[in-house]
Amino acid sequence: MMTLPISPAALSVSGVTELNHLGVIRAAGLDAATFLQGQLTQDLVSMGFDTARLAAFCNAKGRMQASFVVFKRPNDGLSDAVGDELLLVCNANILAQTLKRLSMFVMRAKVKLTDASADFRLYGVVGDAIDSGAACTRIHWSKHDLKGQNRVFLYPGAGIERVLCCVPASQPPPMGAHLPLATWNWLEVQSGIAMISLPIFEAFVPQMLNYESVGGVNFKKGCYPGQEVVARSQFRGTLKRRAYISHSTEEMAIGQEVFHASDAEQPCGLVAACAPNPSGGFDAIVSIQTSAAGDALTLGGPQGAALQLRPLPYPLLEDI
């Protein structure tokens, strides 16, 4: 597997960018946490105010319909919620359909699900722009609340620290130099964690995007839609696809097919996330058949641009 160089300039990246491609679902009420516990791949009942969770919402076949960064929001008077208030950050292009699907399961649960995207602004904060005085544990999926703002430490990208900052719409954005959204997207790819968006709706079970290895699946919690399929994939060795970071000289698109020279007729995977590389070309997270993880990968078809795989920035659960 070829290791490609990272631009030295990228290693000193810092700044703030608004994440307009993301939205927020609010779950509020006495049963908010227990309701989501029965719908998502994560243990949310035990989640405190100092942590966040990566979680997936699957169909009955274990295919991911959405993925979220989920956290509890303290009652600071900004809403009239009674009981827990959890915010679910996801891609805006799947928010409406996800909210509709989740709402179908509410029934008698004391929880109200709403689109809260207009109530908050979401920012990506990178490198030196992260408040060095934040009194919190700076590890992935830890959370720090400050003056009504919620700051979630994400997995680093290219070794650079990253924070997802959720700010009430009435408050100013985090301080820091402007960071191009393309740079944030590249760091997302370099983190090795792809969030579900419309082009890859129901394309993967969580392990096909390595979610079990980055804190996105809890195998000890109770049932949720698709739980049997997800568990069987993990414990019976039936999983045949994994996510990898890749590079190409040509532009890529989410949902684009990946081919291997051994089979010119059938694709061996899909692009799950992509962004321009600061050094040139494009980087992507591709979910492909493990048997095809090597050379001779092409983009879009057998005659497409070559793909080169990079090492993941984290160990897979099966390798721990």
Phi, psi and chi 1 to 4 in degrees:
 res  aa     phi    psi   chi1   chi2   chi3   chi4
   1 MET       -  124.3 -172.6  178.4  -61.5      -
   2 MET   -79.6  135.8 -178.8  177.7  -66.9      -
   3 THR  -100.6  123.3  -58.8      -      -      -
   4 LEU  -101.5  147.7  -60.4  176.8      -      -
   5 PRO   -70.7  149.1   26.3  -34.7      -      -
   6 ILE  -101.1  138.9  -65.1  174.7      -      -
   7 SER   -56.5  128.8  166.5      -      -      -
   8 PRO   -57.3  -32.6  -24.3   33.7      -      -
   9 ALA   -63.7  -31.2      -      -      -      -
  10 ALA   -67.2  -27.3      -      -      -      -
  11 LEU   -70.9  -15.7  -60.2  178.7      -      -
  12 SER  -109.7   16.9   59.7      -      -      -
  13 VAL   -66.0  137.6  163.1      -      -      -
  14 SER  -154.4  158.9   67.6      -      -      -
  15 GLY   144.8 -171.1      -      -      -      -
  16 VAL  -132.3  136.8  178.5      -      -      -
  17 THR  -136.7  143.0 -172.9      -      -      -
  18 GLU   -81.6  135.4 -172.3  166.4    4.7      -
  19 LEU  -101.9   74.3  -53.9  176.3      -      -
  20 ASN   -70.9  -12.7  -69.6  -42.4      -      -
  21 HIS   -83.2   -2.6   62.2  -68.8      -      -
  22 LEU  -107.6  157.5  -58.3  179.6      -      -
  23 GLY  -137.0  176.9      -      -      -      -
  24 VAL  -130.7  128.4 -179.6      -      -      -
  25 ILE  -103.5  130.5  -65.7  174.3      -      -
  26 ARG  -102.0  130.2  176.4 -168.4  -79.6  119.3
  27 ALA  -115.1  114.6      -      -      -      -
  28 ALA  -131.0  140.0      -      -      -      -
  29 GLY   140.8  171.6      -      -      -      -
  30 LEU   -61.8  -29.1  -65.1  174.1      -      -
  31 ASP  -105.7   15.3  -63.2  -23.9      -      -
  32 ALA   -57.4  -50.3      -      -      -      -
  33 ALA   -68.4  -43.5      -      -      -      -
  34 THR   -68.7  -34.3   54.0      -      -      -
  35 PHE   -62.7  -50.0  168.2   74.6      -      -
  36 LEU   -65.8  -29.4  -67.3  173.8      -      -
  37 GLN   -58.1  -35.6 -179.9   86.9   -9.9      -
  38 GLY   -86.4   -0.8      -      -      -      -
  39 GLN  -117.0  -27.6  -60.1  -59.2  -38.5      -
  40 LEU  -111.4  167.9  -53.0 -174.8      -      -
  41 THR   -80.9    0.8   58.3      -      -      -
  42 GLN  -115.0  157.6 -100.0  -64.5   -4.2      -
  43 ASP   -83.7  104.3  178.4    6.3      -      -
  44 LEU  -101.8  -16.9  -59.1  177.4      -      -
  45 VAL   -65.8  -37.6  170.3      -      -      -
  46 SER   -86.1   -3.3   66.2      -      -      -
  47 MET   -71.7  129.3 -177.9  175.7   64.8      -
  48 GLY   -96.0 -168.3      -      -      -      -
  49 PHE   -83.7   -8.0  -70.9  107.2      -      -
  50 ASP  -103.4    9.8   59.8  -12.0      -      -
  51 THR  -136.8  163.7   59.6      -      -      -
  52 ALA  -129.0  172.1      -      -      -      -
  53 ARG  -136.0  141.4  -63.7  -79.4 -166.9  -89.9
  54 LEU   -89.2  130.6  174.8   68.2      -      -
  55 ALA  -145.5  154.2      -      -      -      -
  56 ALA  -120.6  150.3      -      -      -      -
  57 PHE  -113.5  114.9  176.9   44.2      -      -
  58 CYS  -110.1  160.4  -58.9      -      -      -
  59 ASN   -87.0 -177.0   64.4   15.6      -      -
  60 ALA   -64.2  -20.3      -      -      -      -
  61 LYS   -93.1    9.0  -64.0 -178.6  179.3 -179.9
  62 GLY    81.0    6.7      -      -      -      -
  63 ARG   -84.1  136.2  -62.8  -81.6  169.1  159.4
  64 MET   -74.8  121.2  -60.6  168.2   72.3      -
  65 GLN   -93.6  -21.7  -60.1  178.7  104.8      -
  66 ALA  -164.4  159.7      -      -      -      -
  67 SER  -136.6  152.4   58.3      -      -      -
  68 PHE  -138.8  154.6  -47.9   97.6      -      -
  69 VAL  -100.4  117.8  175.4      -      -      -
  70 VAL  -113.9  137.9 -172.9      -      -      -
  71 PHE  -153.8  156.7   54.3   88.8      -      -
  72 LYS   -85.2  141.2  -75.8 -174.4  178.5  179.6
  73 ARG  -109.5  125.7 -176.1  170.9  175.5   81.3
  74 PRO   -60.7  150.0  -20.2   31.8      -      -
  75 ASN   -74.5   99.0 -171.4  -14.4      -      -
  76 ASP  -112.2   17.3   51.9   12.4      -      -
  77 GLY    84.5    1.6      -      -      -      -
  78 LEU   -82.2  -11.1  -65.8  177.3      -      -
  79 SER  -142.7  166.2   75.9      -      -      -
  80 ASP   -99.4   24.2   57.0   -0.9      -      -
  81 ALA   -63.8  139.1      -      -      -      -
  82 VAL  -108.5  125.7  176.1      -      -      -
  83 GLY    92.8 -153.2      -      -      -      -
  84 ASP   -72.0  150.1  -69.3  -29.4      -      -
  85 GLU  -130.2  114.0 -177.7  177.8   10.9      -
  86 LEU  -114.3  139.5  -71.4   81.3      -      -
  87 LEU  -109.2  136.0  -60.8 -174.0      -      -
  88 LEU  -118.0  110.3  -65.5   78.5      -      -
  89 VAL   -92.8  126.8  177.4      -      -      -
  90 CYS  -146.8  174.4   65.4      -      -      -
  91 ASN   -63.7  134.4  -91.4  -68.0      -      -
  92 ALA   -64.4  -27.7      -      -      -      -
  93 ASN   -75.1   -6.4   60.8   14.9      -      -
  94 ILE  -120.0    2.6   58.6  168.1      -      -
  95 LEU   -62.5  -50.4 -170.3  148.4      -      -
  96 ALA   -60.2  -46.7      -      -      -      -
  97 GLN   -69.2  -33.3   65.5 -173.4   44.2      -
  98 THR   -68.3  -43.5  -58.9      -      -      -
  99 LEU   -60.0  -41.3  179.3   58.7      -      -
 100 LYS   -64.1  -43.6 -178.0  177.7 -180.0  179.6
 101 ARG   -66.8  -45.2  -75.3 -176.9  170.9   88.9
 102 LEU   -61.4  -39.8  -82.1  171.7      -      -
 103 SER   -63.8  -25.2  -62.0      -      -      -
 104 MET   -65.0  -21.1  -67.9  170.4   58.0      -
 105 PHE   -99.7   -0.2  -61.6  100.8      -      -
 106 VAL   -64.9  -50.3  169.7      -      -      -
 107 MET    49.1 -114.6  -69.4 -175.9  -92.2      -
 108 ARG   -93.6    1.8  -67.0 -171.6  177.4   88.7
 109 ALA   -64.1  141.3      -      -      -      -
 110 LYS   -85.4   76.2  -64.4  178.3 -179.3  178.3
 111 VAL  -150.1  141.6   57.1      -      -      -
 112 LYS  -118.7  124.9 -176.4  177.3 -178.5 -179.4
 113 LEU  -105.2  127.8  -57.1  175.6      -      -
 114 THR  -141.1  156.7   56.1      -      -      -
 115 ASP   -81.2  110.2 -179.1   -8.3      -      -
 116 ALA  -104.8   19.0      -      -      -      -
 117 SER   -60.7  -32.6  -59.4      -      -      -
 118 ALA   -75.2  -15.4      -      -      -      -
 119 ASP   -87.7  -14.0  -62.2  -26.9      -      -
 120 PHE  -136.5  156.7  -60.1   96.7      -      -
 121 ARG  -117.7  137.9  -62.5  -71.4 -179.0  -93.7
 122 LEU  -109.8  133.3  -61.8  168.9      -      -
 123 TYR  -130.5  146.2  -62.2   91.4      -      -
 124 GLY  -100.7  126.1      -      -      -      -
 125 VAL  -117.8  132.5 -173.4      -      -      -
 126 VAL  -131.3  141.6  171.0      -      -      -
 127 GLY    60.8 -132.2      -      -      -      -
 128 ASP   -65.8  -15.6  -67.2  -19.0      -      -
 129 ALA   -72.8  -16.2      -      -      -      -
 130 ILE   -69.9  132.1  -61.9  172.2      -      -
 131 ASP   -58.0  109.7 -178.5    6.4      -      -
 132 SER   -69.2  -15.7   60.6      -      -      -
 133 GLY   -92.8    4.2      -      -      -      -
 134 ALA   -62.3  121.5      -      -      -      -
 135 ALA   -84.5   75.7      -      -      -      -
 136 CYS  -153.1  167.0   60.1      -      -      -
 137 THR   -80.3  118.4  -57.2      -      -      -
 138 ARG   -93.0   63.1  -61.5  163.1   72.3   99.8
 139 ILE  -123.5  160.9   60.6  172.7      -      -
 140 HIS   -59.8  141.2   49.7  -95.1      -      -
 141 TRP    69.9   11.7  -51.8  132.2      -      -
 142 SER   -85.5  155.9   63.2      -      -      -
 143 LYS  -134.2  143.1 -177.9  173.4   75.8   74.3
 144 HIS  -131.0  127.5  174.3   59.4      -      -
 145 ASP  -103.6  130.6  -61.5  -39.5      -      -
 146 LEU  -145.2  114.9 -179.4   65.2      -      -
 147 LYS    53.1   45.5  -62.3  179.9  179.7  178.8
 148 GLY    84.0   -6.0      -      -      -      -
 149 GLN   -96.9  143.1  -60.6 -176.5    7.3      -
 150 ASN  -111.6  124.7  -47.2  114.1      -      -
 151 ARG  -120.0  117.8  -57.0  177.7 -178.6 -175.5
 152 VAL  -108.8  124.2  175.9      -      -      -
 153 PHE   -81.2  119.8  -76.9   81.9      -      -
 154 LEU   -93.7  174.4  -55.7  174.9      -      -
 155 TYR   -62.4  138.9  -95.0   67.1      -      -
 156 PRO   -61.2  156.8  -18.5   31.1      -      -
 157 GLY  -121.8  125.7      -      -      -      -
 158 ALA    54.6   31.9      -      -      -      -
 159 GLY    78.6    7.9      -      -      -      -
 160 ILE  -102.9  131.6  -58.5  170.6      -      -
 161 GLU   -66.9  139.6 -160.9  171.1   44.7      -
 162 ARG  -136.0  145.7  -57.3 -176.2  -55.3  128.9
 163 VAL  -132.7  136.3  164.4      -      -      -
 164 LEU   -94.2  119.5  171.1   66.1      -      -
 165 CYS  -112.3  121.8 -169.3      -      -      -
 166 CYS  -106.0  116.4 -179.8      -      -      -
 167 VAL  -120.1  130.5 -179.8      -      -      -
 168 PRO   -53.6  142.3  -27.4   36.1      -      -
 169 ALA   -59.3  -23.8      -      -      -      -
 170 SER   -82.3   -7.9   60.3      -      -      -
 171 GLN  -101.4  157.2  -66.4 -170.9   16.0      -
 172 PRO   -72.0  159.7   26.0  -34.5      -      -
 173 PRO   -73.1  166.9   27.2  -35.1      -      -
 174 PRO   -60.5  150.0  -18.4   30.3      -      -
 175 MET   -77.2  143.4  -62.0  -69.8  -68.4      -
 176 GLY   153.7  159.4      -      -      -      -
 177 ALA   -63.3  153.8      -      -      -      -
 178 HIS   -67.9  132.2  172.6   69.0      -      -
 179 LEU  -111.0  125.5 -179.5   77.5      -      -
 180 PRO   -60.0  139.6  -22.8   33.7      -      -
 181 LEU   -59.3  -33.5 -179.1   59.2      -      -
 182 ALA   -61.2  -34.9      -      -      -      -
 183 THR   -68.7  -42.7  -57.2      -      -      -
 184 TRP   -59.4  -45.0  172.3  -91.8      -      -
 185 ASN   -62.0  -36.8  -70.1  -21.1      -      -
 186 TRP   -66.1  -40.5  178.5   71.0      -      -
 187 LEU   -65.1  -34.7  -66.4  174.5      -      -
 188 GLU   -59.4  -46.8  -77.1  -89.0   86.5      -
 189 VAL   -61.1  -44.0  169.1      -      -      -
 190 GLN   -65.7  -21.4  -70.2  -61.4  -49.6      -
 191 SER   -71.5  -20.0   77.2      -      -      -
 192 GLY    80.3   11.8      -      -      -      -
 193 ILE  -119.0  116.9  -59.5  175.7      -      -
 194 ALA  -102.3  133.2      -      -      -      -
 195 MET   -93.2  146.3  -59.9  -67.2  -73.9      -
 196 ILE   -68.6  133.6  -64.2  -60.4      -      -
 197 SER  -132.4  174.4   57.1      -      -      -
 198 LEU   -56.1  -41.6 -165.7   57.1      -      -
 199 PRO   -64.8  -18.7  -22.4   34.4      -      -
 200 ILE  -118.2   24.1   53.4  173.3      -      -
 201 PHE   -58.6  124.8  173.5   77.2      -      -
 202 GLU    60.1   26.8  -66.5 -173.1  -21.8      -
 203 ALA   -90.6  -23.4      -      -      -      -
 204 PHE  -135.1  147.4  -50.4  113.8      -      -
 205 VAL   -82.8  159.4  -60.4      -      -      -
 206 PRO   -53.9  -39.0  -30.2   37.5      -      -
 207 GLN   -67.6  -21.1  -69.1   98.0  -34.5      -
 208 MET   -67.7  -17.2  -68.1  179.0 -176.6      -
 209 LEU  -112.0   16.7  -68.0 -179.4      -      -
 210 ASN    64.1   25.9  -55.7  -18.1      -      -
 211 TYR   -64.5  -30.0  -92.6   44.7      -      -
 212 GLU   -68.6  -19.2   86.1  -61.2  -23.6      -
 213 SER   -95.7   -8.1  -63.9      -      -      -
 214 VAL  -123.7   23.1  -67.9      -      -      -
 215 GLY    82.5   24.4      -      -      -      -
 216 GLY  -100.5   -6.1      -      -      -      -
 217 VAL  -137.3  133.4 -179.2      -      -      -
 218 ASN  -111.6  116.5 -173.3  -52.4      -      -
 219 PHE   -87.5   -1.6  -68.2  102.7      -      -
 220 LYS  -103.9   -8.2  -63.1 -179.4 -180.0  179.8
 221 LYS   -78.3  179.4   68.1 -179.8  -69.4  -75.5
 222 GLY   -76.6 -168.4      -      -      -      -
 223 CYS   -73.7  156.7  -65.1      -      -      -
 224 TYR  -156.4  163.3   54.5   87.6      -      -
 225 PRO   -55.4  128.7  -26.1   35.0      -      -
 226 GLY    82.6    4.1      -      -      -      -
 227 GLN   -59.2  -40.5 -176.4  -96.3  -16.5      -
 228 GLU   -63.6  -39.9  -69.8 -173.9    3.4      -
 229 VAL   -67.2  -44.2  175.4      -      -      -
 230 VAL   -62.6  -44.5  175.1      -      -      -
 231 ALA   -66.1  -41.6      -      -      -      -
 232 ARG   -63.3  -39.2 -171.4 -177.1  -50.3  119.3
 233 SER   -61.4  -35.2  -63.1      -      -      -
 234 GLN   -78.1  -45.3 -171.4   68.9   29.7      -
 235 PHE   -99.3  -10.9  -61.7  115.0      -      -
 236 ARG  -110.8    6.7  -65.5 -171.2  178.9  179.7
 237 GLY    66.3   30.1      -      -      -      -
 238 THR   -92.2   -2.6   58.7      -      -      -
 239 LEU   -76.7  126.1 -174.1   67.3      -      -
 240 LYS  -121.3    6.7  -63.3 -178.6  179.6  179.5
 241 ARG  -130.6  145.6  -69.3  176.0 -177.0 -102.8
 242 ARG  -140.5  162.8  -77.9  -68.8 -166.3 -178.4
 243 ALA   -95.1  140.8      -      -      -      -
 244 TYR  -136.1  154.6  -57.9   85.5      -      -
 245 ILE   -90.5  137.7  -63.5  177.1      -      -
 246 SER  -137.9  166.0   65.8      -      -      -
 247 HIS  -135.2  145.0  177.3   83.2      -      -
 248 SER  -145.3  153.9  175.3      -      -      -
 249 THR   -77.6  -15.4   58.1      -      -      -
 250 GLU  -104.1  154.7  -59.4  -63.7  -35.1      -
 251 GLU   -65.6  143.9 -174.2  172.8   -0.3      -
 252 MET  -118.4  168.1  -50.5 -175.0 -152.8      -
 253 ALA  -139.1  143.8      -      -      -      -
 254 ILE   -62.0  133.1  -63.0  173.9      -      -
 255 GLY    91.8   -6.1      -      -      -      -
 256 GLN   -69.4  144.0 -164.8  168.2   16.1      -
 257 GLU   -81.9  150.2  -65.9  177.8  -26.9      -
 258 VAL  -117.7  138.2  175.6      -      -      -
 259 PHE  -120.8  157.5  -75.1   76.8      -      -
 260 HIS  -120.5  147.7 -170.3  -91.0      -      -
 261 ALA   -60.1  -21.9      -      -      -      -
 262 SER   -74.6  -14.2   62.5      -      -      -
 263 ASP  -147.5  101.3 -171.9  -12.3      -      -
 264 ALA   -81.5   -8.3      -      -      -      -
 265 GLU   -96.3  -38.5  -59.0  -63.9  -33.2      -
 266 GLN  -114.2  132.7  -64.1  -67.4  -32.3      -
 267 PRO   -67.3  150.3   24.8  -33.2      -      -
 268 CYS  -102.6   -0.8   65.7      -      -      -
 269 GLY   179.8 -174.6      -      -      -      -
 270 LEU  -136.9  153.5  -67.6  174.6      -      -
 271 VAL   -80.9  124.7  173.9      -      -      -
 272 ALA  -101.2  -24.6      -      -      -      -
 273 ALA  -160.2  150.2      -      -      -      -
 274 CYS  -158.3  158.4   56.2      -      -      -
 275 ALA  -166.9  154.9      -      -      -      -
 276 PRO   -64.2  141.8  -18.5   30.4      -      -
 277 ASN   -88.3  132.6 -175.9  -55.5      -      -
 278 PRO   -57.1  -24.1  -24.0   33.4      -      -
 279 SER   -87.5   -4.1  -62.7      -      -      -
 280 GLY   117.6  151.1      -      -      -      -
 281 GLY    75.8 -162.2      -      -      -      -
 282 PHE  -136.0  144.9  -70.2   79.7      -      -
 283 ASP  -112.9  154.3  -70.4  -12.3      -      -
 284 ALA  -152.2  158.1      -      -      -      -
 285 ILE   -98.7  120.3  -62.3  173.2      -      -
 286 VAL  -116.7  136.1  -64.4      -      -      -
 287 SER  -102.0  115.3  179.0      -      -      -
 288 ILE  -134.6  165.4   60.3  175.6      -      -
 289 GLN   -62.4  134.8  -64.0  169.7    5.2      -
 290 THR   -61.8  -28.4   54.4      -      -      -
 291 SER   -69.3  -16.8   59.5      -      -      -
 292 ALA  -101.1    1.4      -      -      -      -
 293 ALA   -74.5   94.2      -      -      -      -
 294 GLY   177.3 -140.9      -      -      -      -
 295 ASP   -84.4  178.2  -62.2  -32.1      -      -
 296 ALA    67.8   30.6      -      -      -      -
 297 LEU   -95.8  140.0  -68.0  170.0      -      -
 298 THR  -133.0  159.5   55.5      -      -      -
 299 LEU  -102.2  125.5 -177.0   67.9      -      -
 300 GLY    83.2  -19.5      -      -      -      -
 301 GLY   172.7  172.3      -      -      -      -
 302 PRO   -60.5  -27.9  -23.1   33.5      -      -
 303 GLN   -99.6   10.7  -53.2  -56.1  -42.4      -
 304 GLY   -75.9  179.9      -      -      -      -
 305 ALA   -64.1  146.2      -      -      -      -
 306 ALA   -71.2  145.2      -      -      -      -
 307 LEU  -112.0  136.9  -75.2  178.5      -      -
 308 GLN  -117.0  130.8  -61.2  167.4  -41.0      -
 309 LEU   -87.9  145.2  -62.5 -173.5      -      -
 310 ARG  -113.9  158.3  -71.4  179.8  170.9  175.5
 311 PRO   -65.8  147.3  -18.4   30.2      -      -
 312 LEU   -72.0  151.3  -73.1  166.1      -      -
 313 PRO   -84.9    5.1   29.9  -34.4      -      -
 314 TYR  -143.2  156.2   49.3   76.8      -      -
 315 PRO   -79.1  146.5   28.4  -33.8      -      -
 316 LEU   -75.8  148.9  -65.7  175.1      -      -
 317 LEU   -56.0  -38.8 -175.6   62.3      -      -
 318 GLU   -68.0  -16.6   63.2 -172.9   16.9      -
 319 ASP   -97.7   -5.5  -62.2  -30.6      -      -
 320 ILE   -78.5      -  -64.4  175.2      -      -
